[in-house]
Amino acid sequence: MRPKLPTRIQYIIATLDRAGAEGQLTALLTRLDRSRFEPHLICLTRGGHHEAALKAAQIPYEILGKSGKADPLAVFRLRKLMKSFKPDILHTWMFTSNAYGRVAGILAGVPIRIAAERAVDSWKTWPYKFTDRLLAHWTHSIVGNCEAIREFVAKETGADRNKLSVIPNGVDVSLFEPKDHIEAEEVCFCTIGRLAPQKRIDLFIKALSSLKKQNKNVSGVIAGDGPLRNELQELASEEGIADQVEFIGTTEDVPGLLAQSDTFILASDWEGMPNVVLEAMASGLPVIGTAIDGTKEIIKDGETGFLVPTDDADALAAAMSELTDSVELRSRMGKAGRLRAESEYSMEKMVERYESLYTDLMTG
């Protein structure tokens, strides 16, 4: 028997790309109480943007180099690594890692196995659903980042509800300076996200166009890149607001962008728990978001912002108009959002919740 050490946790994720789940895992790893927990990370496919933060925090990690969509040998390479590390807990993130990691963890005899579900994955066909349902029997805890995910997992896997928990995403509020809303000649709306169909940036452009037709002095900033960029720029031209909409591409300075904005918009058709909404709230901005899973759990309608129906540019424009007309409303909602981010969604709160989960599983 090895000497008593901090609880060893083997984390597995597909990549370290610049994306929400990868950022949340990196934040967790770099903030864990190292006197109580000893983390080790395996990236199934490749590293990426977040490697620098892991190196700075001296978090050990390995890149497995899984090849192709299906690589059965990766399971045995994972098993070998786990046998060497001898983790007390296995914590996998998202479908590919949940599948490969849990199978390898079972074969390696890891005592406690946790799977993280990060979105309502309605895209899953029966082979994926069968995999989830089967492996749920050998999983001690399945963690979603919002209530909608917990309900989805319960329905799709039939897992014992005692195994299902919710730990919301966290935001480092110290990185964001709360906005001091003052009277301004022009009100700036911004949105951040991949320029892909899911994000419905077209609704943002159409709503902004509607406000301009009402002679409202507004502008828009769109941060992000993706396959629809040219199409969306053409739409802005067709709507006659090309001069009022700025496409800035991917930005390294999200806090700076939010500080220069007055209101944040998320018009997506679906989301998990969008980190960017938490960042906007931490910046003291009111948020207008579509009433979808995840988002409607963060935004308090009428208190920290507005919830609007999906695929409804008119409803979005109406909410934007209300905030355009009232600096007092922008200020009140922005302050309420900042307080909510601090009290419910701080990074410290997220880490504390995960540490409590690990401790409960180890002592339960």
C-alpha positions in Angstrom: 0.0 0.0 0.0 1.4 3.4 -1.0 1.9 6.0 1.7 -1.0 8.4 2.4 -0.8 11.2 -0.1 -3.1 13.9 -1.4 -6.0 12.4 -3.3 -4.8 11.6 -6.8 -7.1 12.6 -9.6 -6.7 11.6 -13.2 -8.3 14.1 -15.6 -9.0 13.3 -19.2 -10.1 15.7 -22.0 -9.8 15.5 -25.7 -7.9 18.8 -26.3 -6.7 22.0 -24.8 -8.2 24.1 -27.5 -9.5 27.6 -26.7 -13.0 26.7 -25.8 -15.4 26.8 -22.8 -15.0 23.3 -21.3 -11.2 23.3 -21.8 -11.0 26.7 -20.1 -13.1 25.6 -17.1 -11.0 22.5 -16.6 -7.8 24.5 -16.8 -9.2 26.9 -14.2 -10.1 24.0 -11.9 -6.7 22.3 -12.3 -4.7 25.5 -11.6 -6.8 26.3 -8.5 -7.1 23.0 -6.7 -5.8 22.8 -3.2 -2.5 20.9 -3.9 -2.2 19.9 -0.3 -5.3 17.9 -0.6 -5.4 16.9 -4.3 -2.8 15.8 -6.8 -4.0 16.3 -10.4 -2.7 14.7 -13.6 -4.2 15.5 -17.0 -4.3 13.4 -20.2 -5.3 15.0 -23.5 -6.6 12.4 -25.8 -5.8 14.1 -29.1 -3.7 17.2 -28.8 -2.8 20.1 -26.5 -3.5 23.7 -27.4 -4.0 27.2 -26.0 -4.3 26.2 -22.3 -1.0 24.4 -22.1 0.7 27.6 -21.0 -1.5 28.0 -18.0 -0.9 24.4 -17.0 2.8 24.7 -17.3 2.9 27.9 -15.3 0.9 26.2 -12.5 3.2 23.1 -12.8 0.2 20.8 -13.6 1.6 17.6 -15.1 -0.1 16.5 -18.4 0.4 14.2 -21.3 -0.8 14.1 -24.8 -1.9 10.7 -25.9 -2.1 11.3 -29.6 -5.3 9.4 -30.3 -5.6 8.9 -34.0 -8.9 9.2 -35.9 -12.4 9.0 -34.7 -12.1 5.4 -33.4 -8.8 4.3 -31.9 -9.4 1.2 -29.7 -5.7 1.0 -28.8 -6.0 4.4 -27.1 -8.0 2.6 -24.3 -5.1 0.4 -23.5 -2.6 3.3 -23.6 -4.8 5.1 -21.2 -5.0 2.0 -18.9 -1.2 1.8 -18.9 -0.9 5.5 -17.8 -3.5 5.1 -15.1 -1.8 2.0 -13.8 1.4 4.0 -13.5 -0.3 7.1 -11.9 -2.6 5.0 -9.6 -5.3 7.6 -9.3 -7.9 7.5 -6.5 -10.4 9.3 -8.8 -10.9 9.5 -12.6 -12.6 12.6 -13.9 -13.4 12.7 -17.6 -14.7 15.6 -19.6 -17.2 15.3 -22.5 -18.3 12.4 -24.7 -15.0 11.1 -26.3 -13.1 11.4 -23.0 -16.0 10.0 -21.0 -16.1 7.0 -23.3 -12.5 6.2 -23.7 -11.6 7.3 -20.2 -14.2 5.4 -18.3 -13.5 2.1 -20.1 -9.8 2.5 -19.4 -10.6 3.5 -15.8 -12.7 0.4 -15.3 -9.9 -1.8 -16.8 -7.3 -0.1 -14.6 -9.4 -0.5 -11.5 -9.7 3.2 -10.6 -11.8 3.2 -7.5 -14.0 6.3 -8.2 -15.1 7.4 -11.7 -16.7 10.8 -12.5 -17.9 11.9 -15.9 -18.6 15.5 -16.9 -21.4 16.4 -19.3 -21.1 20.0 -20.7 -24.1 20.4 -22.9 -27.5 19.0 -23.8 -26.1 16.8 -26.6 -29.3 16.2 -28.6 -27.2 15.4 -31.6 -26.3 12.0 -30.1 -27.5 9.0 -32.1 -28.2 5.5 -30.7 -24.6 4.3 -30.5 -23.6 7.3 -28.4 -26.7 7.0 -26.3 -26.0 3.3 -25.8 -22.4 4.0 -24.7 -23.5 6.6 -22.2 -26.3 4.4 -20.8 -23.9 1.4 -20.5 -21.1 3.3 -18.8 -23.4 5.1 -16.4 -23.7 1.8 -14.5 -19.9 2.0 -13.8 -19.8 5.7 -13.0 -20.0 7.0 -9.5 -21.0 10.6 -10.4 -22.1 12.4 -13.5 -21.7 16.2 -13.3 -23.5 18.7 -15.5 -22.9 22.5 -15.4 -26.7 23.3 -15.4 -30.0 21.7 -14.4 -31.0 21.2 -18.0 -28.0 18.9 -18.5 -28.9 16.9 -15.4 -32.4 16.3 -16.6 -31.2 15.4 -20.1 -28.7 12.9 -18.7 -31.3 11.4 -16.4 -33.6 10.9 -19.3 -31.1 9.5 -21.8 -29.0 7.3 -19.5 -31.5 6.2 -16.9 -28.8 6.8 -14.3 -29.6 6.8 -10.6 -30.4 10.5 -9.8 -28.3 10.2 -6.7 -25.3 10.0 -9.1 -26.3 13.2 -10.9 -25.2 16.6 -9.7 -24.8 20.2 -11.0 -21.7 22.3 -10.6 -22.1 25.6 -12.5 -19.3 27.1 -14.5 -17.1 29.7 -12.8 -15.8 33.1 -13.8 -12.8 34.9 -12.5 -14.5 38.1 -11.5 -11.2 39.7 -10.6 -10.4 39.9 -14.4 -13.4 42.1 -15.1 -13.9 45.7 -14.0 -17.6 46.4 -13.4 -19.0 48.9 -15.9 -19.9 52.4 -14.7 -23.0 53.1 -16.9 -23.3 56.8 -17.8 -25.4 58.7 -20.3 -23.9 58.2 -23.8 -24.7 59.5 -27.2 -24.3 56.0 -28.6 -25.2 52.7 -27.0 -22.9 49.8 -27.9 -24.1 46.2 -28.1 -21.6 43.4 -28.4 -21.7 39.7 -28.9 -18.9 37.1 -28.7 -18.9 33.7 -30.3 -18.0 31.5 -33.2 -19.6 32.8 -36.4 -21.6 29.6 -37.0 -25.3 28.8 -37.4 -25.8 27.9 -33.7 -25.0 31.4 -32.5 -27.6 33.2 -34.6 -25.5 36.4 -35.2 -27.9 37.1 -38.0 -30.6 37.9 -35.4 -28.3 40.4 -33.7 -27.6 42.2 -37.0 -31.3 42.3 -37.9 -32.3 43.6 -34.4 -29.6 46.3 -34.6 -30.9 47.2 -38.0 -34.4 47.6 -36.6 -33.1 50.0 -33.9 -31.3 52.1 -36.6 -34.6 52.3 -38.5 -36.1 53.7 -35.3 -33.4 56.4 -35.4 -31.8 55.0 -32.2 -28.1 55.9 -31.9 -26.6 52.4 -31.5 -23.7 50.3 -32.7 -22.6 46.7 -32.6 -19.4 44.8 -32.1 -19.1 41.2 -33.2 -16.1 39.3 -31.8 -15.3 35.8 -33.1 -14.6 34.1 -36.4 -16.1 31.2 -38.3 -17.6 30.0 -41.6 -20.4 32.6 -41.7 -18.2 35.6 -41.5 -18.6 36.7 -45.1 -22.3 35.9 -45.1 -22.9 38.0 -42.0 -20.9 40.9 -43.3 -23.0 40.8 -46.4 -26.2 40.8 -44.3 -25.0 43.9 -42.4 -24.5 45.6 -45.8 -27.9 44.5 -47.0 -29.5 45.9 -43.8 -27.7 49.2 -44.4 -25.7 49.1 -41.1 -22.2 48.0 -42.3 -20.8 51.2 -40.8 -22.5 50.5 -37.4 -21.3 46.9 -37.1 -17.7 46.1 -36.4 -16.4 42.6 -37.0 -13.2 42.3 -34.9 -12.5 38.6 -35.3 -11.1 36.5 -32.4 -10.1 38.7 -29.5 -7.5 38.1 -26.8 -8.9 40.9 -24.7 -12.5 39.9 -23.7 -12.4 42.1 -20.5 -11.4 45.1 -22.6 -14.1 44.5 -25.2 -16.8 44.1 -22.5 -15.6 47.3 -20.7 -16.1 49.3 -23.9 -19.7 47.9 -24.4 -23.0 48.8 -22.8 -25.0 45.6 -23.2 -24.2 42.0 -24.1 -26.3 39.8 -26.5 -26.4 36.0 -26.9 -29.0 35.0 -29.5 -28.0 31.3 -29.8 -30.4 28.5 -30.7 -28.8 26.3 -28.0 -26.0 26.4 -25.4 -24.7 24.5 -22.4 -23.8 27.0 -19.8 -22.2 29.9 -21.7 -19.1 31.3 -20.0 -19.4 34.5 -22.0 -22.6 35.4 -20.3 -20.9 35.0 -16.9 -18.1 37.2 -18.1 -20.5 39.8 -19.3 -22.3 39.8 -15.9 -18.9 40.0 -14.1 -18.3 43.1 -16.3 -21.5 44.7 -15.0 -23.3 44.5 -18.3 -27.0 43.7 -18.7 -27.4 40.6 -20.8 -30.1 39.8 -23.3 -30.1 36.1 -24.1 -32.4 33.6 -25.7 -34.4 31.5 -23.2 -32.5 28.3 -23.8 -31.1 25.6 -21.5 -28.2 27.0 -19.5 -28.7 30.7 -20.3 -32.1 30.9 -18.7 -30.6 29.5 -15.5 -28.0 32.3 -15.4 -30.0 35.4 -16.5 -32.7 36.6 -14.1 -35.3 38.0 -16.5 -36.0 41.6 -15.7 -33.3 41.6 -13.0 -29.9 41.0 -14.6 -31.1 41.3 -18.2 -33.8 40.0 -20.5 -34.7 36.6 -21.8 -36.2 36.5 -25.3 -37.6 33.6 -27.5 -35.2 31.9 -30.0 -35.3 32.9 -33.7 -37.2 36.1 -32.9 -35.4 39.3 -34.1 -38.3 41.5 -33.2 -38.3 40.4 -29.6 -34.6 40.8 -29.4 -34.9 44.3 -30.9 -37.6 45.2 -28.4 -35.4 44.2 -25.4 -32.4 46.1 -26.9 -34.6 49.2 -27.4 -35.7 49.2 -23.8 -32.0 49.1 -22.6 -31.0 51.7 -25.2 -33.6 54.2 -23.8 -32.6 53.8 -20.1 -29.1 54.2 -18.7 -30.7 53.7 -15.2 -32.0 50.3 -16.3 -28.6 49.3 -17.8 -26.9 50.4 -14.6 -29.4 48.6 -12.3 -29.3 45.3 -14.3 -25.5 45.5 -14.7 -25.0 45.8 -10.9 -27.3 43.0 -10.2 -25.5 40.8 -12.7 -22.1 41.6 -11.2 -23.4 40.7 -7.7 -24.9 37.4 -9.1 -21.6 36.5 -10.8 -19.7 37.1 -7.5 -22.1 35.2 -5.2 -23.1 32.3 -7.4 -20.6 31.8 -10.2 -17.2 32.8 -8.9 -14.3 30.6 -9.8 -13.6 30.0 -6.1 -17.2 28.8 -5.7 -16.8 26.3 -8.6 -13.5 24.9 -7.3 -15.0 24.6 -3.8 -17.9 22.6 -5.2 -15.6 20.2 -7.1 -13.4 19.7 -4.1 -16.5 18.9 -1.9 -17.6 16.4 -4.5 -14.2 14.7 -4.5 -14.1 14.6 -0.7 -17.7 13.2 -0.4 -16.9 10.5 -2.9 -13.7 9.5 -1.1 -15.4 9.4 2.3 -18.8 8.2 1.3 
